Amino acid sequence: MVLREEEKEIIRSMLAYKKVKVREWLREFSENSQWINEHLDELRQKYPDMYIAVRKKKVVKSGKNLTQLREELRKEFGEIEDIAIEFISSKPLKLLF
């Protein structure tokens, strides 16, 4: 199959768009994860032993069931790649090295 030049340009544009979108998702996800770490004590009080979903540095959903939480997020937001989802333990974790 031989592609015309305009078809090749469309494919290049689509790939470039996807790269930009992935970078945006990663940046947002990283910022949301960092926000969770910075507010962990407060989150432990509000959401003990629950999953939280953080989008644009704000808790947008929480729940005990991860699968259900992800389904609700997809229904509400569509793409959820930029949303940080984390389990908030009521007790600080102890790491042994």
Z-matrix of the N, CA and C atoms (Angstrom, degrees):
N
C 1 1.440
C 2 1.529 1 108.77
N 3 1.283 2 115.66 1 128.25
C 4 1.458 3 121.60 2 179.84
C 5 1.525 4 107.97 3 -107.59
N 6 1.321 5 115.20 4 127.22
C 7 1.461 6 119.72 5 -179.79
C 8 1.517 7 110.49 6 -92.39
N 9 1.313 8 114.32 7 142.94
C 10 1.463 9 119.26 8 173.94
C 11 1.517 10 108.43 9 -74.59
N 12 1.307 11 116.65 10 162.36
C 13 1.471 12 121.28 11 -177.70
C 14 1.533 13 111.52 12 -61.11
N 15 1.318 14 117.61 13 -39.27
C 16 1.466 15 119.64 14 179.78
C 17 1.521 16 111.85 15 -67.18
N 18 1.333 17 117.00 16 -32.84
C 19 1.465 18 120.23 17 176.12
C 20 1.532 19 110.44 18 -68.50
N 21 1.325 20 115.72 19 -39.56
C 22 1.460 21 119.75 20 176.83
C 23 1.527 22 110.92 21 -62.30
N 24 1.327 23 116.25 22 -39.98
C 25 1.465 24 120.56 23 179.57
C 26 1.529 25 111.26 24 -65.28
N 27 1.306 26 116.02 25 -39.00
C 28 1.470 27 119.88 26 177.00
C 29 1.528 28 110.29 27 -62.29
N 30 1.311 29 116.71 28 -44.39
C 31 1.470 30 120.93 29 178.91
C 32 1.520 31 110.48 30 -62.84
N 33 1.334 32 117.87 31 -44.12
C 34 1.472 33 120.84 32 178.02
C 35 1.520 34 110.93 33 -61.18
N 36 1.313 35 117.17 34 -40.72
C 37 1.469 36 121.40 35 178.69
C 38 1.523 37 111.08 36 -64.34
N 39 1.319 38 116.37 37 -42.05
C 40 1.459 39 120.46 38 179.18
C 41 1.522 40 111.13 39 -63.23
N 42 1.320 41 116.80 40 -43.39
C 43 1.467 42 120.77 41 179.13
C 44 1.524 43 111.26 42 -65.02
N 45 1.311 44 117.08 43 -40.83
C 46 1.468 45 121.12 44 178.39
C 47 1.528 46 110.02 45 -63.88
N 48 1.328 47 116.65 46 -42.63
C 49 1.463 48 120.99 47 178.35
C 50 1.531 49 110.37 48 -60.55
N 51 1.330 50 116.25 49 -44.57
C 52 1.467 51 120.92 50 -178.84
C 53 1.530 52 110.92 51 -62.28
N 54 1.338 53 117.39 52 -40.71
C 55 1.464 54 121.08 53 178.20
C 56 1.520 55 110.91 54 -62.16
N 57 1.316 56 116.83 55 -43.57
C 58 1.465 57 121.04 56 179.08
C 59 1.528 58 109.69 57 -64.27
N 60 1.311 59 117.08 58 -43.37
C 61 1.464 60 121.54 59 -179.13
C 62 1.529 61 110.52 60 -62.39
N 63 1.313 62 118.04 61 -44.07
C 64 1.460 63 121.81 62 179.06
C 65 1.523 64 110.57 63 -62.48
N 66 1.325 65 117.25 64 -42.46
C 67 1.468 66 120.33 65 177.20
C 68 1.525 67 110.91 66 -61.01
N 69 1.320 68 117.51 67 -42.24
C 70 1.471 69 121.56 68 178.19
C 71 1.532 70 110.43 69 -62.27
N 72 1.330 71 117.27 70 -45.71
C 73 1.459 72 121.19 71 179.31
C 74 1.524 73 110.65 72 -59.54
N 75 1.327 74 115.75 73 -46.00
C 76 1.472 75 119.58 74 -178.69
C 77 1.529 76 111.44 75 -63.82
N 78 1.320 77 116.99 76 -41.16
C 79 1.466 78 120.56 77 179.36
C 80 1.520 79 110.25 78 -63.98
N 81 1.330 80 116.75 79 -47.95
C 82 1.465 81 120.95 80 179.76
C 83 1.526 82 111.24 81 -62.88
N 84 1.325 83 116.50 82 -44.86
C 85 1.458 84 120.60 83 -179.80
C 86 1.527 85 110.20 84 -60.32
N 87 1.319 86 116.75 85 -43.99
C 88 1.465 87 121.86 86 179.31
C 89 1.524 88 111.10 87 -62.16
N 90 1.324 89 117.40 88 -44.90
C 91 1.464 90 121.32 89 179.12
C 92 1.533 91 110.89 90 -64.20
N 93 1.326 92 117.56 91 -39.56
C 94 1.461 93 120.86 92 178.10
C 95 1.523 94 111.64 93 -66.71
N 96 1.324 95 116.79 94 -40.22
C 97 1.467 96 121.07 95 177.48
C 98 1.521 97 110.89 96 -63.95
N 99 1.302 98 116.57 97 -42.37
C 100 1.457 99 121.17 98 178.23
C 101 1.532 100 110.02 99 -63.39
N 102 1.318 101 117.94 100 -40.73
C 103 1.452 102 122.02 101 178.49
C 104 1.530 103 110.84 102 -60.68
N 105 1.332 104 116.19 103 -41.30
C 106 1.470 105 120.47 104 177.57
C 107 1.524 106 109.76 105 -59.45
N 108 1.313 107 117.34 106 -48.05
C 109 1.462 108 120.76 107 -179.16
C 110 1.520 109 111.71 108 -61.46
N 111 1.312 110 117.29 109 -38.21
C 112 1.465 111 121.36 110 -179.22
C 113 1.530 112 112.44 111 -70.68
N 114 1.328 113 117.68 112 -24.56
C 115 1.468 114 122.15 113 -176.15
C 116 1.532 115 112.41 114 -114.70
N 117 1.318 116 116.76 115 21.87
C 118 1.458 117 121.11 116 -172.36
C 119 1.528 118 113.32 117 -59.89
N 120 1.325 119 118.85 118 -42.61
C 121 1.466 120 120.23 119 -179.48
C 122 1.527 121 111.37 120 -61.22
N 123 1.313 122 116.08 121 -45.60
C 124 1.467 123 121.41 122 178.23
C 125 1.531 124 111.02 123 -63.39
N 126 1.330 125 116.50 124 -41.53
C 127 1.461 126 121.13 125 -179.55
C 128 1.524 127 111.32 126 -66.41
N 129 1.333 128 117.65 127 -36.03
C 130 1.470 129 121.20 128 177.14
C 131 1.526 130 111.12 129 -59.87
N 132 1.312 131 116.64 130 -37.04
C 133 1.462 132 120.31 131 -179.82
C 134 1.531 133 111.56 132 -72.33
N 135 1.322 134 116.47 133 -40.51
C 136 1.473 135 120.64 134 -176.74
C 137 1.531 136 113.72 135 -81.75
N 138 1.338 137 116.74 136 -33.24
C 139 1.466 138 121.16 137 -172.21
C 140 1.534 139 111.50 138 -131.31
N 141 1.349 140 118.62 139 56.15
C 142 1.470 141 119.37 140 -176.91
C 143 1.533 142 111.86 141 -66.11
N 144 1.321 143 115.19 142 130.61
C 145 1.470 144 122.69 143 177.63
C 146 1.529 145 112.59 144 54.22
N 147 1.316 146 115.44 145 42.76
C 148 1.464 147 122.10 146 178.11
C 149 1.528 148 109.47 147 -132.03
N 150 1.314 149 114.87 148 159.23
C 151 1.462 150 121.16 149 170.02
C 152 1.518 151 107.47 150 -86.54
N 153 1.322 152 115.24 151 140.19
C 154 1.464 153 119.37 152 173.45
C 155 1.523 154 108.55 153 -123.13
N 156 1.317 155 115.02 154 151.59
C 157 1.460 156 122.20 155 175.76
C 158 1.520 157 107.19 156 -118.85
N 159 1.335 158 115.86 157 122.75
C 160 1.456 159 121.02 158 -177.20
C 161 1.523 160 109.26 159 -114.69
N 162 1.321 161 114.84 160 125.59
C 163 1.468 162 122.56 161 178.08
C 164 1.519 163 107.64 162 -132.53
N 165 1.312 164 116.22 163 130.07
C 166 1.467 165 122.22 164 -178.55
C 167 1.532 166 111.05 165 53.89
N 168 1.341 167 114.31 166 42.29
C 169 1.473 168 123.40 167 176.22
C 170 1.521 169 112.54 168 59.88
N 171 1.338 170 115.36 169 38.33
C 172 1.460 171 121.07 170 178.77
C 173 1.533 172 108.32 171 -146.86
N 174 1.326 173 116.11 172 137.80
C 175 1.464 174 119.72 173 175.64
C 176 1.523 175 107.97 174 -71.32
N 177 1.325 176 115.69 175 118.35
C 178 1.465 177 120.07 176 -177.57
C 179 1.520 178 112.76 177 -103.73
N 180 1.326 179 116.99 178 -21.39
C 181 1.469 180 121.92 179 177.70
C 182 1.518 181 108.21 180 -157.17
N 183 1.328 182 114.41 181 155.32
C 184 1.460 183 120.35 182 174.16
C 185 1.516 184 108.13 183 -147.76
N 186 1.320 185 115.75 184 160.64
C 187 1.454 186 119.80 185 178.51
C 188 1.513 187 112.24 186 176.91
N 189 1.315 188 114.93 187 169.52
C 190 1.471 189 121.39 188 -179.67
C 191 1.528 190 112.09 189 -88.96
N 192 1.332 191 117.20 190 -20.42
C 193 1.458 192 121.71 191 -175.27
C 194 1.534 193 109.75 192 -110.48
N 195 1.320 194 115.87 193 114.30
C 196 1.470 195 121.19 194 -176.53
C 197 1.526 196 112.15 195 -63.67
N 198 1.314 197 117.43 196 -43.55
C 199 1.465 198 120.94 197 -178.60
C 200 1.521 199 110.93 198 -61.59
N 201 1.313 200 116.16 199 -45.69
C 202 1.469 201 120.57 200 179.53
C 203 1.527 202 110.94 201 -64.94
N 204 1.319 203 116.32 202 -40.61
C 205 1.467 204 120.68 203 178.91
C 206 1.527 205 110.82 204 -60.06
N 207 1.329 206 116.53 205 -46.27
C 208 1.470 207 120.62 206 179.76
C 209 1.537 208 111.16 207 -63.04
N 210 1.327 209 117.67 208 -39.30
C 211 1.467 210 121.12 209 178.33
C 212 1.527 211 110.45 210 -63.19
N 213 1.330 212 116.80 211 -44.55
C 214 1.466 213 120.77 212 179.62
C 215 1.528 214 110.90 213 -63.42
N 216 1.323 215 116.44 214 -39.80
C 217 1.465 216 120.20 215 178.76
C 218 1.524 217 110.85 216 -63.71
N 219 1.334 218 116.89 217 -42.87
C 220 1.470 219 120.43 218 179.60
C 221 1.535 220 110.79 219 -62.63
N 222 1.326 221 116.31 220 -40.78
C 223 1.466 222 119.80 221 178.89
C 224 1.524 223 111.19 222 -63.47
N 225 1.329 224 116.19 223 -40.39
C 226 1.462 225 120.10 224 -176.02
C 227 1.524 226 113.55 225 -81.22
N 228 1.348 227 116.86 226 -40.85
C 229 1.461 228 120.14 227 -172.01
C 230 1.536 229 114.30 228 -112.50
N 231 1.307 230 118.64 229 -12.39
C 232 1.466 231 120.14 230 -176.23
C 233 1.512 232 110.08 231 76.70
N 234 1.306 233 116.09 232 -95.58
C 235 1.468 234 121.00 233 178.46
C 236 1.520 235 108.58 234 -76.45
N 237 1.333 236 116.36 235 130.95
C 238 1.459 237 119.10 236 -179.63
C 239 1.530 238 112.09 237 -121.30
N 240 1.317 239 116.68 238 13.18
C 241 1.465 240 120.20 239 -176.88
C 242 1.527 241 112.75 240 -62.48
N 243 1.318 242 117.72 241 -27.92
C 244 1.458 243 120.69 242 -177.60
C 245 1.529 244 112.93 243 -89.82
N 246 1.329 245 116.96 244 -2.55
C 247 1.466 246 121.50 245 -177.84
C 248 1.529 247 109.10 246 -91.56
N 249 1.327 248 116.16 247 127.41
C 250 1.460 249 120.94 248 176.52
C 251 1.526 250 108.22 249 -87.67
N 252 1.322 251 115.79 250 126.37
C 253 1.457 252 121.52 251 177.88
C 254 1.523 253 106.84 252 -117.02
N 255 1.328 254 115.21 253 128.09
C 256 1.460 255 118.69 254 -176.84
C 257 1.521 256 109.76 255 -145.72
N 258 1.332 257 115.02 256 145.81
C 259 1.460 258 120.95 257 174.70
C 260 1.519 259 107.84 258 -83.73
N 261 1.326 260 116.41 259 129.11
C 262 1.460 261 121.56 260 -179.62
C 263 1.531 262 108.02 261 -104.32
N 264 1.310 263 115.42 262 102.54
C 265 1.455 264 120.93 263 178.87
C 266 1.522 265 109.50 264 -71.86
N 267 1.328 266 116.17 265 141.95
C 268 1.464 267 119.94 266 179.86
C 269 1.527 268 111.73 267 -69.81
N 270 1.326 269 115.54 268 -19.06
C 271 1.465 270 120.47 269 -179.99
C 272 1.529 271 108.95 270 -120.55
N 273 1.331 272 116.05 271 143.79
C 274 1.466 273 118.44 272 176.88
C 275 1.534 274 110.34 273 -60.74
N 276 1.316 275 116.06 274 142.32
C 277 1.452 276 120.76 275 177.77
C 278 1.517 277 110.59 276 -79.03
N 279 1.301 278 115.79 277 141.19
C 280 1.464 279 120.32 278 176.97
C 281 1.521 280 107.67 279 -106.23
N 282 1.293 281 115.23 280 119.91
C 283 1.461 282 120.75 281 179.43
C 284 1.515 283 109.51 282 -101.42
N 285 1.304 284 116.00 283 133.24
C 286 1.465 285 120.56 284 177.87
C 287 1.517 286 108.88 285 -109.33
N 288 1.311 287 115.20 286 130.94
C 289 1.468 288 119.21 287 178.32
C 290 1.495 289 109.46 288 -118.51
